[in-house]
Every structure is written in structure tokens, then in C-alpha cells.
């Protein structure tokens, strides 16, 4: 019986390698009103981990990508010098805006200062 179960599990792993797929890991740097890289390409129905680091010395930043209709709901809020991550699996192809949505009182938003880019799901 154990041999049959092991054989079945092995066959499933061979037939559907996506089940065992590790996330695509992408390093993202937030700094001085920029997101690097500002153009990220990922594959539909494959997990993605964004490892985000705020390199600014004083300014808090965040990385926001909102597309719940595509399985994407990222919000990584980081104080200066801190790191965090978000993992998601995009379910629909398309281009989705990524940005820092921080804004200090009467000043331009971080997005307006250049902190934006695009996540492309193919």
C-alpha cells in the first residue's frame, strides 16, 4: 500500500511540476523616490516573492500593488533601513501599477516624485 501511495505522489509531481514550484524571488529596492527595478515580469499562476528593502536613511516607504481581480494584493510598509517581503500567485495576465503611496502633508506624493513602476504578468 505504501509503495502505491509513493508511486502515485511521484507520478503527480512529474505530471504537474507547478504543484512543487518554488516562488520566483525578486529583490526590490526602495530609495530616494525610486523603485528598482521599476519593471518586473512574472508568469501567471506561478508564485512570486518580492523581497523589499527600504534603503532610505530617514524616509519610510512602501510597495503597493493592488489587483485583487488578478490575485495580487501587495502592501509592504517599511521604515527607513528595514526589509520585508510579500508572496502572491498572479492569476491573470496584464500590467499592474506598483507604487509607494506615502505622502507628507502638503508635499507631492512619493508616486508623484517618481516612485512607481509596473508589474507585468505574462
Buried (B, 14 or more C-beta within 10 A) or exposed (E): EEEEEEEEEEEEEEEEEEEEEEBBEBEBBBBEBBBEEBEBEBBBEBBBBBBBBBBBEEBBBBBBBBBEEBBBEBEBBBEBEBBBBBEBBBBEEBEBEBBBBBEEEEEEBBBEBBBBBBBEBE
